[in-house]
Amino acid sequence: MRPSPVISAVGTGALAFGLALAMAPGALAATGPVPQAPVADDSASSMAAALERDLDLSPFEAESLLEAQETAIDTDAEATEAAGDAYGGSLFDTDTQELTVLVTDDSAVEAVEATGAEATVVSHGAEGLTEVVEDLNEAKAQEGVLGWYPDVASDTVVVEVLKGSDADVDALLADAGVDASAIQVEEASETPQTYADIVGGLAYYMGGRCSVGFPATNSSGQPGFVTAGHCGTVGTGVTIGNGTGTFERSIFPGNDAAFVRGTSNFTLHNLVSRYNSGGYQSVTGTSQAPVGSAVCRSGSTTGWHCGTIQARNQTVSYPQGTVRSLTRTNVCAEPGDSGGSFISGSQAQGVTSGGSGNCRSGGTTYYQEVMPMVNSWGVNIRTS
């Protein structure tokens, strides 16, 4: 699996830090008899139900998609290695169920296709587009510009502007020293907002309400969970069921990541609540799903919803500040869903940051990838 970028604002060294409880509050350890632990239901039909609803699939199509996607994740790891320095990104098509690996050198095509993936030659690739994003990140902010992200499918960087605004994209590109040929401009009807006032993956409380991301332990074996940084600052107290915790690390803006360390009654389970679809989904790994893959989100406000990954490494301009390296999806979410789990199959992907729209009309939601927290803070995701 290719490495994830390190969270730039995280201090050096491993942190006493862990993921938490994607389970019902009643499943937390308590004084006296311990309630029966939740049990995973990983049959294809369990996650497929949400995919049928949110992606308008038949039962057969949903189950077929999950199987194809699981195979694609394994193939992608092989193809990425085969491409070597020419690797330019990966795309999974939920309609054709085909994996395409982008390469910046046509000499890598044969090796990639030998793994079973399709290969397409591009000019910039993920690395080249990331350089454009980084140049834009250093430019002076322009009113009406909402953010930007690399679109590996079109091999361009998309700059989003608020519809009806006088956003000066030319000034942004000039300040960044970016060639306009690498850019496409798109309009958005709403300004992105963080989801912090009420929350769930399952809910925890810290003066407001936010959602648990994924259970984990730190290098000392201390339990806790990762969540969104905008949900609390370092030292903020947390309650979840009859358990308590504290924000031990929090980064926002810049990134949107945090770790809450349990201080009492934390029992970790490698599960994500499926809320309205019923039961729990187990977490068995942290392999990154390719762009285009189906992904599902769990949050205490709107429950369990699915969609697809649209792009990685998006910069988003929230009213509270700019956040970089987010992943863009068309999964809906609403205030209160912040910090909740994003999962593809049984692979942990990230924690909900913010977005626009709602679960009645649809919208765009961003998540903070989980692997930078693992790599930067030494978090061990609970996967069994």
N, C-alpha and C positions, 0 to 999 in steps of 0.2 A: 504494500500500500504506500503511495507517495506521501511524503510528510506534509503536515499542515503547517501554515505559518505560525510563528510564535506570537503570542499576545505582546505587543510592544511595551505596554505599560506595566507588565508583571515584573517584579523584582527577580534577582538572580537566585538560583537554587530552588530545591523542592520546598513545598509549603505543607505544613500540617493542615490537611485540607481533605475533604471528601464529598462525594455525591450523596444524594439522599433518597427520599422516600416516594417513589411513584406508586403509592398504595393508599388505601383508605386510612384515615386517622385512627380508626378503631383497631388497626393492625399494629400500632405502635406498642412497644413494650410498656407494661404498666406494673404498678405494685399489685401483688396478688396474682391470680391466674392470668395467663397470657391468652388473649383471644386467638382463635384459629387463624393462621396466616393465610393470606390470599393465595390462590393457586392460578398459575398461568394456564391460558387456553390458547395454544398456538396453532390450532387447526387453521388451514387456509381460509375457511369460511368466516373466521372471526374477524380478521382484518379486511377480508374481501367485502364484507357488508358495507363498511364505510367507503371503500373504493367504488362499489356499485352506486352508492348514493351520490358521492361527490364528483366522480368522473363519468357518471352515466354509463356504467358497464353492466353487462349481464353477469350472472353468477359464474358462468364458465369463463368469460373474458377476464373477470377479476382474479380468479384463481390462476389462470394461465399467465397473467401479468406478474403475479407474485413469484411464480416459479421461474419465469424468464428473467426477472430482475435479479433474483438470487444468483442465478447462473452468470448473469452479466457482471455482477460485482466481482466474482472470482476471475472471470475472463479479463476484466479491466486491469486487475493487478498484474496479470501475466503480460498483457499488451503494453502497459505502461513501462514495465521493465524491458520489453523487447524494443520499444521505441527509443529508449535511452535519452540522450540529450535532445533528440528531435521531438520528444513528447510535447504536444500542444494542447492537450485537454481531451475530455471524453464526453460523449453525448449518448443518452439512452432514449429511444423513441418508444413511448408507451403504446403507440398505434401499431407499429411494425414489430415491436419488441426486439429491435436490432440495436447493437452497441456499435458506435462509430468512434474510433480513436483518431484524433487530429495530430498530424505530424508536420513539422516545418521543413522536412527534407524528404524528397521522394525516394531516397535510398532506403528509408525505414519502412516503406509500405509493405514490402514482402514479409518482413519479420513480424509486423503487426498482424497482417492477415493470416499468418500461420497459426496464430493463437485462436482464430475463430472470429475475431472482430473485423469490421469494415475499417478501412483507412482512407482518410481524406487529407490532402496536402493544403495547408493554409500559409498565409504570409506572416502573421504575427504570432498566433498561438497564445496559450494562456500566459506564458512568461512575458511575451511582448506586450500583451494587453495589460498585464499587471504593471509593467513599467509606465504605461500611459496613465493608469489609475493613480500610481504613486506621484507622477508629475502633477496631476490635477489636485491631488491631496495637498500639495504644497502651494497651490495658487490662492490668490485672494478670493474670498467668498463673494459670490454675486447674488444679489437679491432675486428671488424667484427661481434660482437653481436648487433643486431638491436633492440632487445626488447623482451618482454615476456608478456604472458597473460594467465589467467585461462580459460581452455576449459572445461566447466562443462559437456559437452556431453561425453568426454572421461575420466573425473575426473582426469585430469593432467594439468600441467602448460606447455605451449608450449614456447620454447625458439627459437626465429628466428635468423638465422645467414645468412650473405651475402654469396651467392653462390660463390665458388672459393676462399673464404678467409681462413685464418688460425685461425679462431675464436677458442679460447680455452675454450670450455664450461665446461670441467672438472675443470679448475681453477676457473671459475665463481661459480660453485656449491660448490667447496671446501671452497672458501672464504665466501660463504653465509651459509654454514653448512646445505645444502639442500640434501635430499636423492634423488639420481638419479632415483629411481623407480617412483617418482612423476613427472618426467620430460619427455617430448618428444621434440626432436629437429627437426626443419623444416628449409629448405633453402628458401631464397627469392632472387629474381634476381635484385632488386633495393633497394637503400637506401631511407627511407621515407624522404619527404621534407614537410615543412610547405607551405600552400597556402596563400601567403600574397601579392604578387606584384599586382595582379588585382583581384577584388572580387565581390561577389553578393549574396544575399538572396533577397533583392534588394541592389544595389550598394550604398556605401558611400565612401567618399574620404578623405584621411588624408596624402597626399603626394603620396600615392599609391591608391589602391582600394580594399576594403573588403566588406563583406556582412552583412546585418542586421540579427540578430538571431530572437528573439521574442519580441514584445512590452510588456512593463511592467511599473509599477509605483513604486516609493519608499514609505516609510512610511509617507512621507510628501506630497505625491501625485504628485511628480515631474516626468515628462515623460522621457523615454529614451529607451535603448535597450541593451540586452546582445549580446556579440559577442566573437570572439577569442582574447585572450590576446596578441598573437604575432602580432596583427594588429596595436598596438599602445601602447605607455607608458603613464603613468599618466600625464595629462596636454596636450596631443596631441589634436589639434583641428580637428573637423570633419565637413564636409558639406554633406548634402543629400537633393537633390532638392533645395528648397529655405530655408531649415532649417539648423541650425548649432548646434553643440554640442561639448562636450569635454570628453575625457577619464577620468572618475572619479576614476575608479579602473582598474588595469590591473595586471594579474599574468602570467608570462611566463619567463623561464621554470618552472618546478615543476608541475603546472597545466597550462591550456591554456584558461583562462577566463577573461572577461573584461565587464565593464559596461560603456556605453556612456550616459551621462546625456544631455538631450536636453537643449539648451540655448535660442533657438528661433524657432518658427514655427514647433513644433512637434505635430501632431495629431495621436493618437494611434488607430490602428485597429487590431483586433484579426484575422489577415489573413496572409497567406503565398502565395507568387506568384508561380503559376505553369508554368510560362514562356511558353515554347514550347508546353505544353499541354493545355494552355489556362485557363484564369480565376484565381480564388483564392480559397484556402482551408482555412476554418475557424479553429481556435484553440479553443478548448472547455475545455481542461484540461491538466494535466501534469503527468498522470498515466504512469508508466514505462512499456514498452512492454517487454515480455519475450525474451530471446535469441532465435533466429530462426525466429522471427517475421519479416514481411515485413516492410520496412521503406523507406521513400522518402526524398530527399535532394533538397533544392532550393539554387541556387547560380548564380551570375550575369555572370560568364564566360560560364558555360555549361548549365544553366537552371535547369530543373526539371528532376531528375533521381531517380530510385528506386532500391532496392536490399533487402538484409536481414541482420539482426543483427547477427554477428558471435560470439562475446565474449564481456564481460565487464571487466573492471579493467586491461586493457593492459598498460604496460609500453613501451614507444616508445623513442628511442634514435635519436632525430633530430640533425643535425649539430649544431644548436644553443643551444642545451641542452636537457636534459631528461625530459619527461612529463609523469606523472603517472595518473592512473585512467581514461584512455580514453576508449571509446567503439569502437570496431572494426566492420566494415561492408564491404560488397563487392559492395557497391555503388561507381560508378566512380566519380571523381572530378578532377579539374585542378587548377593551380595557378589562384587566383582571386576569388575562391569559398569560401575562408576562412571566418569563422564567420557565414555562412549561416545556415538556419534552417534545422534540421532533425526532421521529424514528422512521427508518425505512426497512421494512421487513422486521428483523429482530436486531438491526444495527443502529445504535445510538448515533444521532447526527448533530444535534445542538439544542439550544434553549431559546425560547421565544423572546425577541427583542421588542419589536413594534411593527407599525405598518399603517395602512389606511383601508377604509371600507369596513364591512361587517359581515356577519354570517347570514344575513337575509339577502343582501344583494351581491355578496362576494367582495373580494379585495386582494390586496398584496400584503404579505407578512414576511418579515425578515427574522432570521435566527442567527445567533452567535454559535459558530462551530464549537463542538465540545473538545476536539482533539488539541487545539492550542492550549486549553486549560490543562489537559492531561500532560502535554509536553512541557509546559512552562512551570506548572505547579506540582508535578509529581502525583497527580490524582490517579487512583486506581478505580476505574469504573466497576461497579458490581455487575458481573456478567454470569453469575451462577449462584 
